[in-house]
Amino acid sequence: MPDICLAGTGGMLPLKNRYLTGCFIEYSGKAVLIDCGEGMQVALAAADIKISRIEMILITHNHADHVTGLPGLLLSMGNCSREEPLDIYIPESAERVVRNLISVCGHLPFEYRLHKLPDTAAVSFTAEKIDPMLTISTLPLKHSVKCLGYSFLLEKKAVFQPEKAQELEIPVKLWRMLHSGEAVILDDGRTIQPEEVTGDKRPPVKVTYITDTLPIREIVQFANNADLFICEGMYGDTDKKQSMNEKGHMLMQDACRLAKEANVKELWLTHYSPAEKHPENYDKELKKLFPAVLISKDGEKKTL
């Protein structure tokens, strides 16, 4: 099952007790990091995260609090003897900024590969490096610059039933192939289909990550039925609504309404303004809008 960690929950600038927003999603020892603000390698270390497990980095947009930690993180990876290639996915409009940032690293002992994603159209791709059953989808958001939201859909294999395999006299060495969805041919000529030795298909796991945007309607469908919806909530003070509209951000209350409409199982708030010192003060009010809301803190973790 995937392990989720919010290494940081702050927006705009890091505080002494709050790192910048970054989300770490690990599955089977391999991980994706979403966004990389200033000092991200420190935030990850504080959350007891092993940066050696990061195979992919996804950037939402090119604002400083989401990208300026890239040089430090990449250098830290190099100093930890990384040699495997690293894939970095960015909105196409962020390419120049990201390349310029990485240029200050000098020589790295590993290859980094930039993948440009359309920032005006939604796309989906398979995250082969993590798991061939993991699909990542994007959603263009509405911020002051081009910005992407990300959804992760992890399909799960049907439960393998060894008693059925034994009844069919299938050699143990072929069980893995069947569980992976491949048909096998036995020495006696019989062809065995995976469905003959597995139970019902299990529902997938879905995680949706949205930050730095107005609460546009498209988010509802994008996050629909997510097991975990991670969404920005810059402020809990509704008097800030007009200001947030002007700056392309949303309130905690906006996130709760989106979560309710999208029928998500759980909502984690993040990307708090540095001026929002005590977001937990809004807990009771927000739970009236969406009971399964969590005002997350740095290092928040969950296994789905």
N, C-alpha and C positions, 0 to 999 in steps of 0.2 A: 504494500500500500504506500502511496506517496506521503512523504513527510514535508510539512510546510513550516517555514519560519519567516517571520517578519523581523529582519535584522535591525531595521530602523523604521520609525513611524513619523518622522518630521518632514516638513516642507520648507523650502526657501533656504534655510541655513541651519547647520547643526548646533545643538545646544549642549551644555555640559552633561545633561541627563537625557538627551534625546538625539539619536543619530538620524541621518537623512533616510528617507523611505527606500527600502530595498527588500525584495521578496525572494527567498531561496526555496526552491521546490526540488526535492530529491526523490529518486525512485531507483531502487536496485543499485545503490551506490553511485549513481550518476545524477548530476543536478543542473538545473537551469537557474540563473540569476536574472531577475527583472530589475533593471535600472541600477545605476552605479554612481551615486553622488559622492561628494567629498568624504574621504576617510572610510569608504565602504569596507576595506580590508580590516579596519579596526572594529567596525560594527560586527562583521562576521565573526571575528575572533572572540569578541565579547559574548556572542551568542553560541560559542563553542561549535562553530561551523568550520569544516575542513574545506578550504578553498581548492584543494587538489581535486575535489569531486566535481567542480564546475566544468561542464562540457559546452554549455551555451550561455550567452548573455543576450538578453532582449532589452532593447532601449525603447522607451515610450516616445521620447522627444528630446530635442537638443538643448533644453534649459539646463543651466549649470547644476542645479541640485539633483539632476538625474544622470549627468554624464561626466562631471569633472573628476570623479573618483577612478575613472578608467586607467589612467597612467599608473597610479599607485597600486591598484589591484593587479594589473598585468606585471608590474615589476615585482610585486610580492610573489606572484605565481612563478616567475622566473627564478627568484631567489629560493623557491621551494623545489627547484630542480625539475620543473615541468618541461616536458619535451613534446607532448602530444599537441596537435593543432587545436586551436580554440575558435569556435564559430560565434560571431557577433552579428546579431540581427538588428537592423536600424531602419527607421523610416527613411526613404530615399532623400528627403530634404535635409537630413542630418548628416549626410556623408562628409561634407567638407569639414564640419565641426569635429566629428569623431576622428577623421584622419589626422587633423591638425593636433588634436589632443594626444593621440597615440604616438605621433612623431617625436614627442619629447622623451619617449622611453629609450630611444637609441636602439641598440641591438637586443632583441629578445631571443632566448634559447628555444622558442617554439614559434610556430607559424600561427598568425591570426588571420581569419578569413572573414571579410565583411560581406554580409548578404543584405542587399537593399530590398525593402518591402514597400509596396505602393502605399502612399499615405492618403490617397483619395478613394481607394477601393478596398473592400475586404478580401482577404485571401486566406487560404488554409494550406498547411504543409505538414508532412509527417516528420516527427523528431526522431529520426532513425538512430541518432547517437545515444538517445536516452532509452527509447523502446519503440519498436516498429508499430506498436499499438497505441502510441501517443500522437494525437493530432493537435496542432496549435493553430488557432484561428485569430485573425486580427479584426479590429473595428476602428475605422477612422473616427476620432472624437472631435469635439469642438472646443478648442483652446485658442490662446493667442498665437500659437504656432501649430504646425501640423503635429498631430499626436495620435498614438495608437493605443488601443486597449487590447488585451490578450486573454484568450480563453484556452484552457487545456482540457482535452477530453481523452481520458485513458480508458480504452476498452479493456475488459477483463476476460480472460479465458474461461470457458465453461469448466466446471469442476471435473477433474479426471476421476473416473470410478474404476479403481484397480480390480475390483471383484468381477466386473464385466469383462475386463481384459483377460483375466484368468480363465473365466468360463469359455472364452473364445480361443483359449490356448495361444495367446499372442506373446511372443518372447519379450521379456522386460526391456531389452535393448531398443525395442520399437515404441515403447510407451511415450517417450519424449516427443517423437515425431507426431504421434497421434494427438497429443495434448497441444501441440503447436498448430494443429489444424491441417496436417498433411495426411493423406491416405497412404496406407502401406500395403504391400503385396507380400503375403506369407509364402513360405517354401512350398506349401501344398497348392498354391495358385489362387487362394482366396484373396480378394481385395477388401480391406477393412476401412470403412470411413470413420472419421473422428467422432461423428454423432453416435456411433455404436458403442462408444466407451466413455462418453461424457454426459453430464447432466445438463440441466437448462442453462442457458447463457446468463451470466451475471450482469447486472446493470453497470454501466460505466461510471467512472468518477469524473466530476467536472469542477474545475476551479476557474473563476473569472477574476481578472485583475483590471481595475479601472482607476485612473487618477489623472488629475489636471484636465478637467473638462466641465462644461455645463451638463446638467442632467438631461441629456437628449433622450428622446423616446427610443432610439435604436438600442440603447443599453438594455432595455427590458428583455427584448428577444435574445440579445447576445448572452445575457446572464441567465436565461430561462432555466429553471430547475437546477441551478448549480448547487453542488454540495457545500461549496464555500465561495462567497462573493467578497472580495477584498476591494474596498472602494474609499476614495478620498472623502474626508469630511474636514475641510479647513477650519470651520468654526461651528460652534453650537448656538451662537447668538444670532437669532433670526433678523436682528437689525442689520446684520452684515449682508443680507441677501442682495441688495442692489450692487454693493461693492463686488461681491463674488460674480454676479452676472457680467459686470464690466471687465473683470479680469479672467473670465473663463474658468471659474472654479465652482465647486458646490459646497453646500452646507451639510452637516451631519444629518439633518432632517431630510434633505434631498436623497441622500444615500439610502436612508431607511425606507422612503417611499418607493424607490426603485427596487429595493430588495423585496418588498412586499408584492409589488406588481409582477416581479420576475419569479415569484414563488421559490426563492432560494431557501436552503436549509439553515444557513448561518451567514451572518454579515460581520466582517471585521472592518472597522474604520481605521484609516491611516492618513498620512500626509497632513498632519495638523500644522496650523500656522504657529510660528515661534511665539506669537502673541497669545496663543491659546495654551496657557500654562497648565490648566487643570481640566482637560476634556472630560474626565470622569465625572465632573459635576453635572453633566447632562444625561447621565445614565438613566435615571428614572423617566425623564421626559422622552427619551429616545425609545425606551422599551415599550412605551404606550403606542408608538408608531410601528415598531417591529420588535417583538419580544426577543428574537434570537440575535440581537445585536451585541457585539463585543467592542468596547472602546479599548482597542488593543494597545499594548505597550511594546517597547523594544524587546526583541527576543521572544515574542509570542510564538508558541509552537503548537502543532497539532498533527496527528497522523490520521489520514482519511481511510 
